[in-house]
Amino acid sequence: MDKRVQFDFEIKFTNGGGLQGQEFRLDIEGDDISDEELAHYIVDDLRLLMVGEVKIFNKKIINETHKRKSADGNSGR
């Protein structure tokens, strides 16, 4: 079974403003991901610029099929 991480997050931008997400889910490789890795993943995946602080809350790993298409067009990463 594939693994996904479900979490809440708060991102503050260096030029003002912010972004929040609740019960956000991302596909992950392996059985765990650190908050720091997850923060980088979110910023890169959403292609955010001028990011200041990123906070992760209520993180949990769940068993769920990956939703994203892989490079070969199949479900999963």
N, CA, C and O atoms as a Maestro MAE file, in Angstrom:
{
 s_m_m2io_version
 :::
 2.0.0
}

f_m_ct {
 s_m_title
 :::
 protein
 m_atom[308] {
  # First column is atom index #
  i_m_mmod_type
  r_m_x_coord
  r_m_y_coord
  r_m_z_coord
  i_m_residue_number
  s_m_chain_name
  s_m_pdb_residue_name
  s_m_pdb_atom_name
  i_m_atomic_number
  :::
  1 25 0.846 -1.188 0.000 1 A "MET " " N  " 7
  2 3 0.000 0.000 0.000 1 A "MET " " CA " 6
  3 2 0.885 1.242 0.000 1 A "MET " " C  " 6
  4 15 1.894 1.297 0.703 1 A "MET " " O  " 8
  5 25 0.505 2.216 -0.777 2 A "ASP " " N  " 7
  6 3 1.236 3.485 -0.836 2 A "ASP " " CA " 6
  7 2 1.023 4.275 0.446 2 A "ASP " " C  " 6
  8 15 0.061 4.052 1.181 2 A "ASP " " O  " 8
  9 25 1.930 5.195 0.696 3 A "LYS " " N  " 7
  10 3 1.847 6.066 1.867 3 A "LYS " " CA " 6
  11 2 1.610 7.503 1.431 3 A "LYS " " C  " 6
  12 15 2.166 7.971 0.437 3 A "LYS " " O  " 8
  13 25 0.781 8.185 2.191 4 A "ARG " " N  " 7
  14 3 0.546 9.614 1.998 4 A "ARG " " CA " 6
  15 2 0.649 10.276 3.358 4 A "ARG " " C  " 6
  16 15 0.485 9.619 4.386 4 A "ARG " " O  " 8
  17 25 0.914 11.545 3.369 5 A "VAL " " N  " 7
  18 3 0.946 12.298 4.610 5 A "VAL " " CA " 6
  19 2 -0.210 13.303 4.568 5 A "VAL " " C  " 6
  20 15 -0.419 13.993 3.570 5 A "VAL " " O  " 8
  21 25 -0.941 13.366 5.663 6 A "GLN " " N  " 7
  22 3 -2.019 14.340 5.822 6 A "GLN " " CA " 6
  23 2 -1.594 15.314 6.913 6 A "GLN " " C  " 6
  24 15 -1.090 14.893 7.955 6 A "GLN " " O  " 8
  25 25 -1.792 16.611 6.687 7 A "PHE " " N  " 7
  26 3 -1.293 17.604 7.635 7 A "PHE " " CA " 6
  27 2 -1.962 18.952 7.409 7 A "PHE " " C  " 6
  28 15 -2.592 19.194 6.379 7 A "PHE " " O  " 8
  29 25 -1.808 19.810 8.387 8 A "ASP " " N  " 7
  30 3 -2.192 21.216 8.275 8 A "ASP " " CA " 6
  31 2 -0.899 22.011 8.150 8 A "ASP " " C  " 6
  32 15 0.139 21.585 8.655 8 A "ASP " " O  " 8
  33 25 -0.949 23.151 7.490 9 A "PHE " " N  " 7
  34 3 0.255 23.968 7.382 9 A "PHE " " CA " 6
  35 2 -0.079 25.445 7.368 9 A "PHE " " C  " 6
  36 15 -1.200 25.859 7.074 9 A "PHE " " O  " 8
  37 25 0.937 26.221 7.697 10 A "GLU " " N  " 7
  38 3 0.848 27.676 7.637 10 A "GLU " " CA " 6
  39 2 2.158 28.186 7.038 10 A "GLU " " C  " 6
  40 15 3.241 27.854 7.521 10 A "GLU " " O  " 8
  41 25 2.049 28.983 5.998 11 A "ILE " " N  " 7
  42 3 3.218 29.554 5.338 11 A "ILE " " CA " 6
  43 2 3.126 31.069 5.408 11 A "ILE " " C  " 6
  44 15 2.098 31.657 5.069 11 A "ILE " " O  " 8
  45 25 4.209 31.695 5.853 12 A "LYS " " N  " 7
  46 3 4.289 33.153 5.864 12 A "LYS " " CA " 6
  47 2 5.291 33.578 4.794 12 A "LYS " " C  " 6
  48 15 6.356 32.979 4.645 12 A "LYS " " O  " 8
  49 25 4.929 34.615 4.060 13 A "PHE " " N  " 7
  50 3 5.786 35.116 2.998 13 A "PHE " " CA " 6
  51 2 6.596 36.315 3.474 13 A "PHE " " C  " 6
  52 15 6.137 37.102 4.303 13 A "PHE " " O  " 8
  53 25 7.803 36.440 2.939 14 A "THR " " N  " 7
  54 3 8.692 37.522 3.356 14 A "THR " " CA " 6
  55 2 8.204 38.890 2.888 14 A "THR " " C  " 6
  56 15 8.608 39.912 3.443 14 A "THR " " O  " 8
  57 25 7.345 38.921 1.882 15 A "ASN " " N  " 7
  58 3 6.804 40.187 1.386 15 A "ASN " " CA " 6
  59 2 5.403 40.463 1.923 15 A "ASN " " C  " 6
  60 15 4.694 41.329 1.411 15 A "ASN " " O  " 8
  61 25 5.005 39.710 2.972 16 A "GLY " " N  " 7
  62 3 3.687 39.884 3.581 16 A "GLY " " CA " 6
  63 2 2.720 38.810 3.126 16 A "GLY " " C  " 6
  64 15 2.911 38.181 2.086 16 A "GLY " " O  " 8
  65 25 1.706 38.614 3.899 17 A "GLY " " N  " 7
  66 3 0.684 37.639 3.553 17 A "GLY " " CA " 6
  67 2 1.074 36.235 3.965 17 A "GLY " " C  " 6
  68 15 2.158 35.997 4.498 17 A "GLY " " O  " 8
  69 25 0.164 35.313 3.704 18 A "GLY " " N  " 7
  70 3 0.410 33.931 4.064 18 A "GLY " " CA " 6
  71 2 -0.570 32.998 3.388 18 A "GLY " " C  " 6
  72 15 -1.466 33.420 2.658 18 A "GLY " " O  " 8
  73 25 -0.378 31.734 3.648 19 A "LEU " " N  " 7
  74 3 -1.185 30.676 3.055 19 A "LEU " " CA " 6
  75 2 -1.373 29.595 4.103 19 A "LEU " " C  " 6
  76 15 -0.428 29.232 4.803 19 A "LEU " " O  " 8
  77 25 -2.592 29.079 4.214 20 A "GLN " " N  " 7
  78 3 -2.866 27.998 5.156 20 A "GLN " " CA " 6
  79 2 -3.555 26.858 4.429 20 A "GLN " " C  " 6
  80 15 -4.273 27.064 3.450 20 A "GLN " " O  " 8
  81 25 -3.322 25.649 4.927 21 A "GLY " " N  " 7
  82 3 -3.997 24.475 4.393 21 A "GLY " " CA " 6
  83 2 -4.395 23.549 5.525 21 A "GLY " " C  " 6
  84 15 -3.652 23.390 6.494 21 A "GLY " " O  " 8
  85 25 -5.555 22.941 5.409 22 A "GLN " " N  " 7
  86 3 -6.028 21.998 6.408 22 A "GLN " " CA " 6
  87 2 -6.283 20.649 5.757 22 A "GLN " " C  " 6
  88 15 -6.860 20.558 4.674 22 A "GLN " " O  " 8
  89 25 -5.840 19.610 6.442 23 A "GLU " " N  " 7
  90 3 -5.997 18.228 5.977 23 A "GLU " " CA " 6
  91 2 -5.472 18.045 4.552 23 A "GLU " " C  " 6
  92 15 -6.038 17.295 3.758 23 A "GLU " " O  " 8
  93 25 -4.386 18.742 4.249 24 A "PHE " " N  " 7
  94 3 -3.714 18.660 2.956 24 A "PHE " " CA " 6
  95 2 -3.053 17.288 2.862 24 A "PHE " " C  " 6
  96 15 -2.545 16.791 3.868 24 A "PHE " " O  " 8
  97 25 -3.043 16.675 1.708 25 A "ARG " " N  " 7
  98 3 -2.428 15.360 1.535 25 A "ARG " " CA " 6
  99 2 -1.429 15.377 0.391 25 A "ARG " " C  " 6
  100 15 -1.661 15.976 -0.659 25 A "ARG " " O  " 8
  101 25 -0.302 14.697 0.625 26 A "LEU " " N  " 7
  102 3 0.727 14.545 -0.399 26 A "LEU " " CA " 6
  103 2 1.216 13.107 -0.405 26 A "LEU " " C  " 6
  104 15 1.287 12.461 0.641 26 A "LEU " " O  " 8
  105 25 1.550 12.609 -1.585 27 A "ASP " " N  " 7
  106 3 2.187 11.298 -1.717 27 A "ASP " " CA " 6
  107 2 3.596 11.383 -1.155 27 A "ASP " " C  " 6
  108 15 4.287 12.382 -1.354 27 A "ASP " " O  " 8
  109 25 4.028 10.334 -0.450 28 A "ILE " " N  " 7
  110 3 5.405 10.287 0.039 28 A "ILE " " CA " 6
  111 2 6.002 8.922 -0.272 28 A "ILE " " C  " 6
  112 15 5.292 7.935 -0.460 28 A "ILE " " O  " 8
  113 25 7.316 8.900 -0.320 29 A "GLU " " N  " 7
  114 3 8.068 7.654 -0.454 29 A "GLU " " CA " 6
  115 2 8.435 7.206 0.955 29 A "GLU " " C  " 6
  116 15 8.865 8.031 1.761 29 A "GLU " " O  " 8
  117 25 8.282 5.942 1.270 30 A "GLY " " N  " 7
  118 3 8.662 5.441 2.586 30 A "GLY " " CA " 6
  119 2 7.552 5.597 3.600 30 A "GLY " " C  " 6
  120 15 6.401 5.875 3.262 30 A "GLY " " O  " 8
  121 25 7.933 5.410 4.867 31 A "ASP " " N  " 7
  122 3 6.961 5.381 5.954 31 A "ASP " " CA " 6
  123 2 6.879 6.663 6.766 31 A "ASP " " C  " 6
  124 15 6.033 6.762 7.655 31 A "ASP " " O  " 8
  125 25 7.729 7.649 6.492 32 A "ASP " " N  " 7
  126 3 7.723 8.877 7.281 32 A "ASP " " CA " 6
  127 2 8.381 9.999 6.486 32 A "ASP " " C  " 6
  128 15 9.078 9.754 5.502 32 A "ASP " " O  " 8
  129 25 8.150 11.231 6.926 33 A "ILE " " N  " 7
  130 3 8.785 12.404 6.344 33 A "ILE " " CA " 6
  131 2 8.927 13.435 7.463 33 A "ILE " " C  " 6
  132 15 7.986 13.642 8.229 33 A "ILE " " O  " 8
  133 25 10.071 14.076 7.567 34 A "SER " " N  " 7
  134 3 10.289 15.073 8.607 34 A "SER " " CA " 6
  135 2 9.495 16.346 8.266 34 A "SER " " C  " 6
  136 15 9.136 16.578 7.112 34 A "SER " " O  " 8
  137 25 9.234 17.153 9.286 35 A "ASP " " N  " 7
  138 3 8.542 18.422 9.052 35 A "ASP " " CA " 6
  139 2 9.341 19.305 8.103 35 A "ASP " " C  " 6
  140 15 8.768 19.982 7.249 35 A "ASP " " O  " 8
  141 25 10.660 19.300 8.250 36 A "GLU " " N  " 7
  142 3 11.517 20.116 7.379 36 A "GLU " " CA " 6
  143 2 11.415 19.651 5.923 36 A "GLU " " C  " 6
  144 15 11.273 20.474 5.019 36 A "GLU " " O  " 8
  145 25 11.487 18.343 5.695 37 A "GLU " " N  " 7
  146 3 11.350 17.806 4.330 37 A "GLU " " CA " 6
  147 2 9.974 18.134 3.765 37 A "GLU " " C  " 6
  148 15 9.841 18.498 2.597 37 A "GLU " " O  " 8
  149 25 8.956 18.002 4.606 38 A "LEU " " N  " 7
  150 3 7.593 18.277 4.175 38 A "LEU " " CA " 6
  151 2 7.428 19.744 3.798 38 A "LEU " " C  " 6
  152 15 6.778 20.058 2.801 38 A "LEU " " O  " 8
  153 25 8.011 20.644 4.585 39 A "ALA " " N  " 7
  154 3 7.946 22.074 4.274 39 A "ALA " " CA " 6
  155 2 8.586 22.361 2.915 39 A "ALA " " C  " 6
  156 15 8.028 23.109 2.112 39 A "ALA " " O  " 8
  157 25 9.758 21.766 2.655 40 A "HIS " " N  " 7
  158 3 10.416 21.957 1.352 40 A "HIS " " CA " 6
  159 2 9.563 21.379 0.225 40 A "HIS " " C  " 6
  160 15 9.461 21.974 -0.848 40 A "HIS " " O  " 8
  161 25 8.957 20.231 0.468 41 A "TYR " " N  " 7
  162 3 8.111 19.566 -0.524 41 A "TYR " " CA " 6
  163 2 6.943 20.484 -0.909 41 A "TYR " " C  " 6
  164 15 6.656 20.669 -2.092 41 A "TYR " " O  " 8
  165 25 6.274 21.056 0.101 42 A "ILE " " N  " 7
  166 3 5.124 21.935 -0.172 42 A "ILE " " CA " 6
  167 2 5.557 23.136 -1.007 42 A "ILE " " C  " 6
  168 15 4.944 23.447 -2.028 42 A "ILE " " O  " 8
  169 25 6.612 23.804 -0.567 43 A "VAL " " N  " 7
  170 3 7.093 25.013 -1.256 43 A "VAL " " CA " 6
  171 2 7.468 24.684 -2.698 43 A "VAL " " C  " 6
  172 15 7.092 25.413 -3.616 43 A "VAL " " O  " 8
  173 25 8.204 23.593 -2.905 44 A "ASP " " N  " 7
  174 3 8.609 23.205 -4.266 44 A "ASP " " CA " 6
  175 2 7.412 22.782 -5.103 44 A "ASP " " C  " 6
  176 15 7.278 23.200 -6.253 44 A "ASP " " O  " 8
  177 25 6.535 21.947 -4.527 45 A "ASP " " N  " 7
  178 3 5.401 21.413 -5.263 45 A "ASP " " CA " 6
  179 2 4.421 22.504 -5.685 45 A "ASP " " C  " 6
  180 15 3.840 22.437 -6.768 45 A "ASP " " O  " 8
  181 25 4.240 23.508 -4.831 46 A "LEU " " N  " 7
  182 3 3.331 24.606 -5.146 46 A "LEU " " CA " 6
  183 2 4.041 25.755 -5.862 46 A "LEU " " C  " 6
  184 15 3.414 26.749 -6.230 46 A "LEU " " O  " 8
  185 25 5.365 25.608 -6.057 47 A "ARG " " N  " 7
  186 3 6.188 26.599 -6.745 47 A "ARG " " CA " 6
  187 2 6.055 27.984 -6.125 47 A "ARG " " C  " 6
  188 15 5.871 28.983 -6.820 47 A "ARG " " O  " 8
  189 25 6.153 28.015 -4.795 48 A "LEU " " N  " 7
  190 3 6.012 29.271 -4.065 48 A "LEU " " CA " 6
  191 2 7.336 30.024 -4.020 48 A "LEU " " C  " 6
  192 15 8.407 29.420 -3.959 48 A "LEU " " O  " 8
  193 25 7.247 31.345 -4.050 49 A "LEU " " N  " 7
  194 3 8.418 32.213 -3.968 49 A "LEU " " CA " 6
  195 2 8.311 33.083 -2.727 49 A "LEU " " C  " 6
  196 15 7.223 33.272 -2.182 49 A "LEU " " O  " 8
  197 25 9.445 33.611 -2.284 50 A "MET " " N  " 7
  198 3 9.517 34.539 -1.166 50 A "MET " " CA " 6
  199 2 8.892 33.965 0.109 50 A "MET " " C  " 6
  200 15 8.186 34.656 0.843 50 A "MET " " O  " 8
  201 25 9.172 32.690 0.344 51 A "VAL " " N  " 7
  202 3 8.642 32.006 1.525 51 A "VAL " " CA " 6
  203 2 9.522 32.296 2.720 51 A "VAL " " C  " 6
  204 15 10.747 32.197 2.650 51 A "VAL " " O  " 8
  205 25 8.881 32.654 3.818 52 A "GLY " " N  " 7
  206 3 9.573 32.869 5.083 52 A "GLY " " CA " 6
  207 2 9.445 31.617 5.931 52 A "GLY " " C  " 6
  208 15 10.134 30.624 5.697 52 A "GLY " " O  " 8
  209 25 8.574 31.668 6.904 53 A "GLU " " N  " 7
  210 3 8.390 30.571 7.849 53 A "GLU " " CA " 6
  211 2 7.313 29.597 7.370 53 A "GLU " " C  " 6
  212 15 6.281 30.004 6.836 53 A "GLU " " O  " 8
  213 25 7.575 28.301 7.573 54 A "VAL " " N  " 7
  214 3 6.593 27.255 7.277 54 A "VAL " " CA " 6
  215 2 6.389 26.440 8.548 54 A "VAL " " C  " 6
  216 15 7.350 25.935 9.129 54 A "VAL " " O  " 8
  217 25 5.138 26.314 8.978 55 A "LYS " " N  " 7
  218 3 4.804 25.513 10.152 55 A "LYS " " CA " 6
  219 2 3.919 24.346 9.726 55 A "LYS " " C  " 6
  220 15 2.999 24.501 8.923 55 A "LYS " " O  " 8
  221 25 4.220 23.176 10.283 56 A "ILE " " N  " 7
  222 3 3.463 21.961 10.010 56 A "ILE " " CA " 6
  223 2 2.752 21.554 11.295 56 A "ILE " " C  " 6
  224 15 3.357 21.554 12.367 56 A "ILE " " O  " 8
  225 25 1.462 21.205 11.192 57 A "PHE " " N  " 7
  226 3 0.668 20.789 12.339 57 A "PHE " " CA " 6
  227 2 -0.090 19.497 12.014 57 A "PHE " " C  " 6
  228 15 -0.382 19.213 10.853 57 A "PHE " " O  " 8
  229 25 -0.396 18.736 13.036 58 A "ASN " " N  " 7
  230 3 -1.304 17.576 12.924 58 A "ASN " " CA " 6
  231 2 -0.901 16.606 11.819 58 A "ASN " " C  " 6
  232 15 -1.755 16.099 11.091 58 A "ASN " " O  " 8
  233 25 0.389 16.350 11.694 59 A "LYS " " N  " 7
  234 3 0.890 15.458 10.636 59 A "LYS " " CA " 6
  235 2 0.606 14.002 11.001 59 A "LYS " " C  " 6
  236 15 0.849 13.569 12.128 59 A "LYS " " O  " 8
  237 25 0.092 13.264 10.033 60 A "LYS " " N  " 7
  238 3 -0.049 11.822 10.227 60 A "LYS " " CA " 6
  239 2 0.143 11.109 8.892 60 A "LYS " " C  " 6
  240 15 -0.249 11.605 7.836 60 A "LYS " " O  " 8
  241 25 0.753 9.939 8.975 61 A "ILE " " N  " 7
  242 3 0.995 9.117 7.788 61 A "ILE " " CA " 6
  243 2 -0.203 8.182 7.631 61 A "ILE " " C  " 6
  244 15 -0.647 7.554 8.592 61 A "ILE " " O  " 8
  245 25 -0.710 8.104 6.420 62 A "ILE " " N  " 7
  246 3 -1.867 7.252 6.163 62 A "ILE " " CA " 6
  247 2 -1.563 6.293 5.018 62 A "ILE " " C  " 6
  248 15 -0.747 6.584 4.143 62 A "ILE " " O  " 8
  249 25 -2.223 5.162 5.040 63 A "ASN " " N  " 7
  250 3 -2.148 4.196 3.941 63 A "ASN " " CA " 6
  251 2 -3.223 4.556 2.938 63 A "ASN " " C  " 6
  252 15 -4.417 4.449 3.220 63 A "ASN " " O  " 8
  253 25 -2.791 4.984 1.766 64 A "GLU " " N  " 7
  254 3 -3.729 5.394 0.729 64 A "GLU " " CA " 6
  255 2 -2.991 5.368 -0.600 64 A "GLU " " C  " 6
  256 15 -1.816 5.728 -0.670 64 A "GLU " " O  " 8
  257 25 -3.658 4.956 -1.620 65 A "THR " " N  " 7
  258 3 -3.055 4.898 -2.946 65 A "THR " " CA " 6
  259 2 -2.621 6.286 -3.393 65 A "THR " " C  " 6
  260 15 -3.354 7.260 -3.225 65 A "THR " " O  " 8
  261 25 -1.434 6.367 -3.958 66 A "HIS " " N  " 7
  262 3 -0.947 7.634 -4.492 66 A "HIS " " CA " 6
  263 2 -1.913 8.152 -5.546 66 A "HIS " " C  " 6
  264 15 -2.461 7.378 -6.330 66 A "HIS " " O  " 8
  265 25 -2.118 9.452 -5.561 67 A "LYS " " N  " 7
  266 3 -3.084 10.077 -6.469 67 A "LYS " " CA " 6
  267 2 -2.449 10.647 -7.726 67 A "LYS " " C  " 6
  268 15 -3.117 10.802 -8.748 67 A "LYS " " O  " 8
  269 25 -1.181 10.953 -7.655 68 A "ARG " " N  " 7
  270 3 -0.484 11.603 -8.735 68 A "ARG " " CA " 6
  271 2 -0.042 10.585 -9.790 68 A "ARG " " C  " 6
  272 15 0.301 9.448 -9.465 68 A "ARG " " O  " 8
  273 25 -0.055 10.996 -11.018 69 A "LYS " " N  " 7
  274 3 0.447 10.149 -12.105 69 A "LYS " " CA " 6
  275 2 1.969 10.146 -12.110 69 A "LYS " " C  " 6
  276 15 2.594 11.190 -11.916 69 A "LYS " " O  " 8
  277 25 2.561 8.998 -12.327 70 A "SER " " N  " 7
  278 3 4.014 8.927 -12.444 70 A "SER " " CA " 6
  279 2 4.420 9.352 -13.862 70 A "SER " " C  " 6
  280 15 3.561 9.606 -14.706 70 A "SER " " O  " 8
  281 25 5.711 9.426 -14.112 71 A "ALA " " N  " 7
  282 3 6.222 9.853 -15.414 71 A "ALA " " CA " 6
  283 2 5.763 8.937 -16.546 71 A "ALA " " C  " 6
  284 15 5.629 9.372 -17.690 71 A "ALA " " O  " 8
  285 25 5.520 7.646 -16.214 72 A "ASP " " N  " 7
  286 3 5.079 6.718 -17.259 72 A "ASP " " CA " 6
  287 2 3.569 6.710 -17.438 72 A "ASP " " C  " 6
  288 15 3.038 5.926 -18.225 72 A "ASP " " O  " 8
  289 25 2.855 7.604 -16.691 73 A "GLY " " N  " 7
  290 3 1.423 7.732 -16.849 73 A "GLY " " CA " 6
  291 2 0.600 6.866 -15.914 73 A "GLY " " C  " 6
  292 15 -0.628 6.951 -15.910 73 A "GLY " " O  " 8
  293 25 1.260 6.036 -15.123 74 A "ASN " " N  " 7
  294 3 0.538 5.209 -14.168 74 A "ASN " " CA " 6
  295 2 0.303 5.957 -12.876 74 A "ASN " " C  " 6
  296 15 1.027 6.899 -12.556 74 A "ASN " " O  " 8
  297 25 -0.710 5.539 -12.129 75 A "SER " " N  " 7
  298 3 -0.960 6.138 -10.820 75 A "SER " " CA " 6
  299 2 0.204 5.821 -9.903 75 A "SER " " C  " 6
  300 15 0.809 4.754 -10.012 75 A "SER " " O  " 8
  301 25 0.525 6.736 -9.003 76 A "GLY " " N  " 7
  302 3 1.643 6.537 -8.091 76 A "GLY " " CA " 6
  303 2 2.823 7.357 -8.502 76 A "GLY " " C  " 6
  304 15 2.800 8.042 -9.525 76 A "GLY " " O  " 8
  305 25 3.871 7.284 -7.690 77 A "ARG " " N  " 7
  306 3 5.084 8.055 -7.954 77 A "ARG " " CA " 6
  307 2 6.195 7.169 -8.392 77 A "ARG " " C  " 6
  308 15 7.298 7.646 -8.660 77 A "ARG " " O  " 8
  :::
 }
 m_bond[307] {
  # First column is bond index #
  i_m_from
  i_m_to
  i_m_order
  :::
  1 1 2 1
  2 2 3 1
  3 3 4 2
  4 3 5 1
  5 5 6 1
  6 6 7 1
  7 7 8 2
  8 7 9 1
  9 9 10 1
  10 10 11 1
  11 11 12 2
  12 11 13 1
  13 13 14 1
  14 14 15 1
  15 15 16 2
  16 15 17 1
  17 17 18 1
  18 18 19 1
  19 19 20 2
  20 19 21 1
  21 21 22 1
  22 22 23 1
  23 23 24 2
  24 23 25 1
  25 25 26 1
  26 26 27 1
  27 27 28 2
  28 27 29 1
  29 29 30 1
  30 30 31 1
  31 31 32 2
  32 31 33 1
  33 33 34 1
  34 34 35 1
  35 35 36 2
  36 35 37 1
  37 37 38 1
  38 38 39 1
  39 39 40 2
  40 39 41 1
  41 41 42 1
  42 42 43 1
  43 43 44 2
  44 43 45 1
  45 45 46 1
  46 46 47 1
  47 47 48 2
  48 47 49 1
  49 49 50 1
  50 50 51 1
  51 51 52 2
  52 51 53 1
  53 53 54 1
  54 54 55 1
  55 55 56 2
  56 55 57 1
  57 57 58 1
  58 58 59 1
  59 59 60 2
  60 59 61 1
  61 61 62 1
  62 62 63 1
  63 63 64 2
  64 63 65 1
  65 65 66 1
  66 66 67 1
  67 67 68 2
  68 67 69 1
  69 69 70 1
  70 70 71 1
  71 71 72 2
  72 71 73 1
  73 73 74 1
  74 74 75 1
  75 75 76 2
  76 75 77 1
  77 77 78 1
  78 78 79 1
  79 79 80 2
  80 79 81 1
  81 81 82 1
  82 82 83 1
  83 83 84 2
  84 83 85 1
  85 85 86 1
  86 86 87 1
  87 87 88 2
  88 87 89 1
  89 89 90 1
  90 90 91 1
  91 91 92 2
  92 91 93 1
  93 93 94 1
  94 94 95 1
  95 95 96 2
  96 95 97 1
  97 97 98 1
  98 98 99 1
  99 99 100 2
  100 99 101 1
  101 101 102 1
  102 102 103 1
  103 103 104 2
  104 103 105 1
  105 105 106 1
  106 106 107 1
  107 107 108 2
  108 107 109 1
  109 109 110 1
  110 110 111 1
  111 111 112 2
  112 111 113 1
  113 113 114 1
  114 114 115 1
  115 115 116 2
  116 115 117 1
  117 117 118 1
  118 118 119 1
  119 119 120 2
  120 119 121 1
  121 121 122 1
  122 122 123 1
  123 123 124 2
  124 123 125 1
  125 125 126 1
  126 126 127 1
  127 127 128 2
  128 127 129 1
  129 129 130 1
  130 130 131 1
  131 131 132 2
  132 131 133 1
  133 133 134 1
  134 134 135 1
  135 135 136 2
  136 135 137 1
  137 137 138 1
  138 138 139 1
  139 139 140 2
  140 139 141 1
  141 141 142 1
  142 142 143 1
  143 143 144 2
  144 143 145 1
  145 145 146 1
  146 146 147 1
  147 147 148 2
  148 147 149 1
  149 149 150 1
  150 150 151 1
  151 151 152 2
  152 151 153 1
  153 153 154 1
  154 154 155 1
  155 155 156 2
  156 155 157 1
  157 157 158 1
  158 158 159 1
  159 159 160 2
  160 159 161 1
  161 161 162 1
  162 162 163 1
  163 163 164 2
  164 163 165 1
  165 165 166 1
  166 166 167 1
  167 167 168 2
  168 167 169 1
  169 169 170 1
  170 170 171 1
  171 171 172 2
  172 171 173 1
  173 173 174 1
  174 174 175 1
  175 175 176 2
  176 175 177 1
  177 177 178 1
  178 178 179 1
  179 179 180 2
  180 179 181 1
  181 181 182 1
  182 182 183 1
  183 183 184 2
  184 183 185 1
  185 185 186 1
  186 186 187 1
  187 187 188 2
  188 187 189 1
  189 189 190 1
  190 190 191 1
  191 191 192 2
  192 191 193 1
  193 193 194 1
  194 194 195 1
  195 195 196 2
  196 195 197 1
  197 197 198 1
  198 198 199 1
  199 199 200 2
  200 199 201 1
  201 201 202 1
  202 202 203 1
  203 203 204 2
  204 203 205 1
  205 205 206 1
  206 206 207 1
  207 207 208 2
  208 207 209 1
  209 209 210 1
  210 210 211 1
  211 211 212 2
  212 211 213 1
  213 213 214 1
  214 214 215 1
  215 215 216 2
  216 215 217 1
  217 217 218 1
  218 218 219 1
  219 219 220 2
  220 219 221 1
  221 221 222 1
  222 222 223 1
  223 223 224 2
  224 223 225 1
  225 225 226 1
  226 226 227 1
  227 227 228 2
  228 227 229 1
  229 229 230 1
  230 230 231 1
  231 231 232 2
  232 231 233 1
  233 233 234 1
  234 234 235 1
  235 235 236 2
  236 235 237 1
  237 237 238 1
  238 238 239 1
  239 239 240 2
  240 239 241 1
  241 241 242 1
  242 242 243 1
  243 243 244 2
  244 243 245 1
  245 245 246 1
  246 246 247 1
  247 247 248 2
  248 247 249 1
  249 249 250 1
  250 250 251 1
  251 251 252 2
  252 251 253 1
  253 253 254 1
  254 254 255 1
  255 255 256 2
  256 255 257 1
  257 257 258 1
  258 258 259 1
  259 259 260 2
  260 259 261 1
  261 261 262 1
  262 262 263 1
  263 263 264 2
  264 263 265 1
  265 265 266 1
  266 266 267 1
  267 267 268 2
  268 267 269 1
  269 269 270 1
  270 270 271 1
  271 271 272 2
  272 271 273 1
  273 273 274 1
  274 274 275 1
  275 275 276 2
  276 275 277 1
  277 277 278 1
  278 278 279 1
  279 279 280 2
  280 279 281 1
  281 281 282 1
  282 282 283 1
  283 283 284 2
  284 283 285 1
  285 285 286 1
  286 286 287 1
  287 287 288 2
  288 287 289 1
  289 289 290 1
  290 290 291 1
  291 291 292 2
  292 291 293 1
  293 293 294 1
  294 294 295 1
  295 295 296 2
  296 295 297 1
  297 297 298 1
  298 298 299 1
  299 299 300 2
  300 299 301 1
  301 301 302 1
  302 302 303 1
  303 303 304 2
  304 303 305 1
  305 305 306 1
  306 306 307 1
  307 307 308 2
  :::
 }
}
